[in-house]
Amino acid sequence: MSDTPFPDRLSIDPDSPFYDEALLSRGVGIRFKGAEKTNVEEYCVSEGWIRVVAGNAKDRRGKPLTIKLKGPVEPYAKDEPETPAEG
């Protein structure tokens, strides 16, 4: 685990009040029910859900349609330094 605290809720949509460009630029990964997800649009750890893109469908504003999935959510830093292999 990284020592970087992650917000309880984070979105990749710039129009969302939960958008944080600085944190997203460093890289945030999501584990949902133990599996890594790469298509997460938004997450909430305390409520236990993620929003993922639902195919190629768009809403009337041109944004992708999403589906809310419920389960345990674990954010982590993607840019964690790797330990050098000794040998």
HUSULJO-V425340 format. One record per helix or strand. SS is the DSSP state (H for helix, E for strand). FROM is the first residue (numbers start at 0). TO is the last residue. Records with the same first field share a line. If there is no record, write none. Layout:
# HUSULJO-V425340
SS=FROM-TO / FROM-TO
This chain:
# HUSULJO-V425340
E=8-10 / 18-18 / 27-31 / 34-36 / 39-43 / 48-57 / 63-69 / 72-76
H=20-25
